[in-house]
Amino acid sequence: MKIIQESIRYPVTTAVGVILLILFGALAFNRIPVQLTPEVERPQLFITTLWPGASPNEIEREIVDEQEEQLKSLEGLIKMESSSRDSAGTVTLTFQVGTSIDAALLRVANRLEQVPAYPDDADKPVITSSNVDESAIGWWALRPTRENGFVGDMASLYDFVSDFVESELERVPGVGNSNFYGGQPREMQVIVNPAELAARRITINELGAALDRENRNYSGGDFEEGKRRYIVRTVGEYSSTEDIENIVVAVRNGIPVYLRDVARAQLGFRKPTDKVFMMDTKVIIINAIRVPGANVLQVMVDLKQTVQHLNDDLLAAQGLELIQVYDQTEYIHSAIALVRQSLFIGGALAILVLLLFLGSASSTLIISVAIPISIVGSLLMMYWLGRTLNVVSLAGLAFAVGMVVDNSIVVLENIYRHRQLGKSRFSAALDGTREVWGAVLASTLTTVAVFLPIAFMEEEIGQLFGDIAIAITCAVALSLIVSITVIPSLSAKILRAGNKKSDGLRRSKGIHPGRAFARLVVSIVTRINRSTLARLAVIIVLTGGALGFSYLLMPKAEYLPVGNQNF
């Protein structure tokens, strides 16, 4: 192959190519998104319908059941779940992997339009493609400071948190959504006097209809006077409690009944649905949800800077502070550091084994360069392919550390053999690589053929383990390129090898553990090959052992006895 000859003839060009690969790989390492596990795509849609004041049974009967009746025959639907609670019902639809969310969203919207009717005071269903309660990367607690703390009820800060804190966190790049719990939003409340209603023969429905009817702005059209055009609007929306108390609820015997006659209006707080305490102190907790694909480590750094800015410039003056109570990146740092440590230890052990068995520092050095080049180059390939750096992909790189040196060992050993025949370094490197490059290619393709198909699986198992397949495939493929370019180029420069006689004398001196083990393996294989019966026995034992272990590792199905069982 011409590439082999050119890499040996122009070692500087080969070195520049390696340097560029490592440089771009380092840049990719700093830019590749980091997260704990790979993104597993679950095509899901969430339908939320609000019906204020309704009980879970009413939500289930009047809304959820009607929606499920229309949605159950959707194309590609594999699971449908629903939940009903006070004032709200949620239907969760799970589709087959690979289903287009946009197309599914359109089909779901069309089916919901076929629901015969909704209760009059129920809101229109809202369809979302993500569950806002999942994948929060951080939680913060808003609490009074220890000195000059906030005086008042923390639950009354709902609007303050919504306007200033939540919106500030959502503006951080990579944050998709933010939610907070523990506050009570303000609401206009009408406190009814049942006795006065009964005395005037007014029902609650009539009172509610009057409140809804009067709280509207109406357009009165427009008219022109000379060169001017005027737009007429009737403003009826409530702006104060007095406006509400002055509305006419009904007319009895020709006398208008005002709301102030049967009730009173006040600006209060909605009934709390949740209360959050930290160390016996009432607090408001707020989270941040990452946008899929964003670098979780960088997002968390930006969030911490934003929280610090809020504490210094906004909250301190109010006697408040935000403290972080959960940080997903701490576990991510710990898990990735553990896998990274395994990667370095594996590389060091691989180099130690090479030095032990090869017994030559120059040979070990030549082969060892395949490890960092292949690993760093794999990071560049993963960045180009849109993959993330996580425990699964790092585990794949750790597995590949021992595999990337295989091709280089084969090539170097053949180059070493040609050097022992008395050839020059250039000729030995060229001839030795040419002889085995086809075998090395076949060996690499067999490994790639095992792992690469996993990356094309669309099910959750393929999405979860696709990163490990990509990592190993890229590393092994790059090791092939390194073995036919970098290894012969380095061998032509620094490989030292004597003739067979001198080498044999050198190896006979002293006891070398690696070579002693190699001689033992050669001796055993030679004895087995001398006897047909021994060869058959080895084949039968290895095959039977493989089948036996496979049977033991197979999951066993557990069967329950048939009949009435008490649990």
Disulfide bonds with the S-S distance in Angstrom:
none
